Amino acid sequence: MAHLDPDFVACASTDAIRAQYERAQVTADMWADRARDLFLLLCAREDAGGTTTPAARPT
């Protein structure tokens, strides 16, 4: 709980906590999907023997 706002921890209703949790979970799922896609892309490029090129700007 070190990353939570102390005022939120002290005063938030269960509905507010649930809403924040659900939003955080959706964000975590999105980033996990993106990380998996990037890993698969990396594996495909390495398997294809692609050469290393300058990194593209992240989107």
C-alpha positions as CSV (number, residue, x, y, z in Angstrom):
1,M,0.0,0.0,0.0
2,A,3.0,2.2,-0.2
3,H,2.0,3.6,-3.5
4,L,-1.5,4.6,-2.5
5,D,-2.5,8.1,-1.4
6,P,-2.8,8.1,2.4
7,D,-5.9,10.3,2.3
8,F,-7.5,7.9,-0.2
9,V,-6.6,4.9,2.1
10,A,-8.1,6.7,5.1
11,C,-11.3,8.0,3.6
12,A,-12.3,6.1,0.5
13,S,-15.5,4.1,0.3
14,T,-15.5,0.5,-0.9
15,D,-17.1,1.7,-4.2
16,A,-14.3,4.2,-4.7
17,I,-11.7,1.5,-4.0
18,R,-13.4,-0.9,-6.3
19,A,-13.5,1.7,-9.1
20,Q,-9.8,2.5,-8.7
21,Y,-9.0,-1.2,-8.6
22,E,-10.9,-2.0,-11.8
23,R,-9.3,0.9,-13.6
24,A,-5.9,-0.2,-12.5
25,Q,-6.6,-3.8,-13.6
26,V,-7.7,-2.7,-17.0
27,T,-4.5,-0.6,-17.4
28,A,-2.4,-3.5,-16.2
29,D,-4.1,-5.9,-18.7
30,M,-3.5,-3.4,-21.5
31,W,0.2,-3.1,-20.7
32,A,0.6,-6.9,-20.3
33,D,-1.0,-7.4,-23.8
34,R,1.4,-4.8,-25.3
35,A,4.4,-6.3,-23.6
36,R,3.4,-9.8,-24.9
37,D,2.9,-8.4,-28.4
38,L,6.3,-6.7,-28.3
39,F,8.0,-9.9,-27.1
40,L,6.4,-11.9,-29.9
41,L,7.5,-9.3,-32.4
42,L,11.0,-9.4,-31.0
43,C,11.1,-13.2,-31.2
44,A,9.8,-13.1,-34.8
45,R,12.5,-10.7,-35.8
46,E,15.3,-12.6,-34.1
47,D,14.1,-15.9,-35.6
48,A,14.0,-14.2,-39.0
49,G,17.6,-13.2,-38.5
50,G,16.7,-9.5,-38.9
51,T,19.3,-6.9,-38.5
52,T,19.2,-4.4,-35.7
53,T,18.0,-1.0,-36.8
54,P,17.6,2.2,-34.8
55,A,14.6,2.1,-32.4
56,A,11.4,3.6,-33.6
57,R,9.6,6.2,-31.5
58,P,7.2,4.5,-29.2
59,T,3.5,5.0,-29.8
